[in-house]
Amino acid sequence: RLSPLSLLAQLCLLASQWQPQCSLLMLRLLRMIRILRLLRMIRILRILRRIRILRILRRIRLLRRRILSLQMIRFMLLS
């Protein structure tokens, strides 16, 4: 299974034998692809972290509500 980018890279390798500029282009392309992959990974990690934080906050809120309701029940029982 060949991605279009790897095909392009192969074409550039072939062309670079008689055109040195193409190899520079290919290097730039590969660098850009690498940077894009890194950025995507960072974005995914950031989203995951945000989801995790939201989940923890929700849990804390639920716990607080539960504690409040328990206090209310205790107060009603004591009075």
C-alpha positions in Angstrom: 0.0 0.0 0.0 1.7 3.2 -1.2 0.6 6.6 0.0 0.7 9.4 -2.5 3.4 11.0 -0.5 5.7 8.0 -0.7 5.0 7.8 -4.4 5.9 11.5 -4.7 9.1 10.8 -2.8 10.0 8.0 -5.1 9.4 10.2 -8.2 11.6 12.8 -6.7 14.3 10.3 -6.0 14.2 9.3 -9.6 14.2 12.9 -10.8 16.9 13.9 -8.4 19.4 11.8 -10.4 19.3 14.4 -13.1 17.8 17.3 -11.2 19.5 18.1 -7.9 16.8 20.7 -7.0 14.2 18.0 -6.7 16.1 16.2 -3.9 16.0 19.5 -1.9 12.3 19.7 -2.5 11.8 16.1 -1.3 13.8 16.8 1.8 11.6 19.9 2.5 8.5 17.8 1.9 9.6 15.1 4.3 10.5 17.7 6.9 7.1 19.3 6.5 5.3 15.9 6.8 7.3 15.1 9.9 6.4 18.4 11.5 2.7 18.0 10.5 2.7 14.5 12.1 4.2 15.9 15.3 1.6 18.7 15.4 -1.2 16.3 15.0 0.1 14.1 17.8 0.5 17.2 20.1 -3.1 18.2 19.2 -4.5 14.8 20.0 -2.6 14.6 23.3 -3.9 18.1 24.2 -7.5 17.0 23.4 -7.1 13.8 25.5 -5.7 15.8 28.4 -8.6 18.2 28.2 -11.1 15.3 28.2 -9.4 13.7 31.2 -9.5 17.0 33.1 -13.1 17.5 32.3 -13.9 14.0 33.5 -12.0 14.5 36.8 -13.9 17.8 37.3 -17.2 16.1 36.7 -16.4 13.4 39.2 -15.4 16.1 41.8 -18.7 17.9 41.2 -20.7 14.7 41.6 -18.8 13.8 44.8 -19.5 17.3 46.1 -23.2 17.0 45.3 -23.3 13.6 47.1 -21.6 15.0 50.1 -24.0 18.0 50.2 -27.0 15.7 50.0 -25.6 13.5 52.8 -25.1 16.5 55.0 -28.7 17.6 54.3 -30.0 14.2 55.2 -27.9 14.2 58.4 -29.1 17.7 59.3 -32.7 16.6 58.7 -32.2 13.5 60.9 -30.6 15.4 63.7 -33.2 18.2 63.8 
